[in-house]
Amino acid sequence: MDTIARVGVSWAETVWQRRVVDVQPLAGGWTSTMLLLTGDDAEQSVLRMMTKEPWRRHAPGLLARESAVQSQLAGSPIPAPRSLALDLSGDHAGAPAHLMSRLPGKLRLHEAADDVVTALARVLTDIHRFEPEGGKPREYQSWASPGKRVVPTWAQQPELWNEAFALLAQPVPVYDGKFLHRDFHPGNVLWSNGG
């Protein structure tokens, strides 16, 4: 375990109020170091540490929203972990960190069977139907800032890229805000008992 992970685990023990007896890296973690922690009472939690750029630089906003959404989803039919603790600055955990409850399940990254696609669509439909208490979700924000709108050199139809960039440059149309995952893919979905 590297130094940042050790500091993060030590912080987790303090805020989780139990001694950590086992630490296992989790698969995935494209934006973060993800660790499965087992406490001395056999409880498990997940420690997400934003160690990778450019996400680390945006960690306070990303982790605060993640924690808030987990709170909104409590009691809903959408399975989501519970937020247990945050260190948005990373001053105590060694990196910006979010400690959350562990959900059972495993990733199924390389399967495109009809049952997988159907189950993913069902969950996504539930997510879009969810209406959080307190009104509409936050206002639309594009993650494709003008500086990122560059046609890749490998593009075989650069005109399509330019058409998409032209659409992004237009004012946001009037819309009815819906609850969105915004990063829904097999790497962010756990499977348990076939679902």
N, C-alpha and C positions, 0 to 999 in steps of 0.2 A: 504494500500500500504506500503511495507517495505521500509527501508531506502535507499537501493540501487536503487529501482525503483523510489523513489522520486528524488534522485540525477540524475538518467538517464532522467527523464521527464524534470527536470530543464535544463539540458544540451540540450535536444531536443528543448525546447522553444528558447534557445539562437541561435542555428544553423538553426532552421527552421523559425525563426523570426516571431513567432506568439505565443500567449498565449494558453496553453492547457487547455481546459475546461472540458474534459472528458477522462478518462483512463480506458480501459477495457482489462483484460487478454484475450489472444487468445488461442484457443485449439491447441494441439500439443506441440511444444516447448520441444522436447526431449533433445536438446542440449542447449537450451537457454530459458530465460524468454522473452516471446513475448507479446508486449503491443500494442493495437490499440489506437492511440492518435487522438483526435478530437480538431482541433484548433478553436479559437474564430471566424474564418471566415467559419466554417463548413468543411474545408478541413480535410482530414484524412491521417495519415501516420502510419507506423509500426516501432516500436522500438524493435530491437533485441539486447538483452544484454546477452553476453556469461557468464553465471553465474554458469554453471555446468562443473565439471571436467569429463573426461580429456580434453574436448573441450576448456575450458577457457585457459588452458596453451598453446594451439595452436591457440588461437583467432586472433592474428595479421595476420598470414598467411591466415587463413580461411576467415576472414572478408575482407581482402584486395582483395583476389581472387573473393569473392562473389560480391563485388562492381565493380571490373573490368569486370566480366562477364556480370553484368547487363548493364554496359556501352556498351559492345560489342553487346548485344542483342537489344539495342535501334533501332527501325526502322525495326526489323526483324519480321517475322510472329509468332515468339514464344513469348507468353505473359509472361512478366517478369516485376517486379517492377523497378523503377528508384532509383538509389542510391542518397540519399540526403546529407548524412554526415557520417563520420567515426570518432570514437575515438578508435584507435587500442590498445592503452595502458590501457584505462579505467581511465586515470588520471582525466578526466573531467566528465565522465558519471557515475563513480562509479564502472563500469565493462566495459570490451571491448564492444563497441556498434556500431551498424550500424542502421542508420535511413534511411528508404526507403519509397517510395510511397506505397499506399495501392492498391492492386488489388481487384476487386469485386469477390465475390464467397464464397462458403462454402466447408468444407471438407466432403467427403463421405468415411468414414473409413471402414465401415463394409458391403460393397456391392461388390459382385463378379459377378454381372449380365453381360451378353454378351456385352451390350451397354457400360458398364463401362470399361471392358477389351479392347474393340475395340477403344474407345476414348483414353484411356491411350496409347495404341500401336501407334495410329496416332500421338499423341504429341511426343512420344519418337522417332518415325521415323523422324519427323521434326527436333528434336534436333540433331539427328545424321547426318542429311543432312546439317545442318548449317555450313557454312565456315566463321569463324570470319576474319575480316580485320586484316592484319598484319601477315597472314600466319597460320601455324599449331598451334594447341593448345599446351599447355605445355607437356613436355615429361612424359611418363608413370611413375608412382610412386606407388608401392604396399603399401597398408595400412596394410598388414599382415607381419609385421617385424618378424624376427626369434624368438624373445621372445614371440610373440603371437601364435606361431605355436605349440599348445599343444592340444593333443587329449582329448576331454571332457570325464569325467568319465561315462557319460550317453550314449556315442556313442555305437551303436549296431554293427557297422562295422568299427572298428578303422583302419583297413588296408586302407579304402578309404580316411580317413583323412591323413594318412601317404603318400599315393600316391599324394594327392593334395599338401602337404607340399613339396614333392620331386619336383613337377612341379614348385612351387614357388621359389625353390632354384636354378633353372636353369637360365642362362642368359636370359634377355628379348629378345624374337625373333624380327626380323625385322618386322615392321608394318607400316601401313599408318595411321597416327594419325587422329582421328575423334573427333569431339566435343561431350563430354559425360556429362551427368548430375551427375553421380556417387552417387546420393542419391535419385533416382527416385522411389517413392512409394506413396501410397494414402495419407500419412500424409504430403506430400509436393506438393499436387496438389489441386487447388481450382476449384470448379465447379460453372458455372453460365449459366443459360438458357439451361441446359442439356448437356453442353459441357465444 
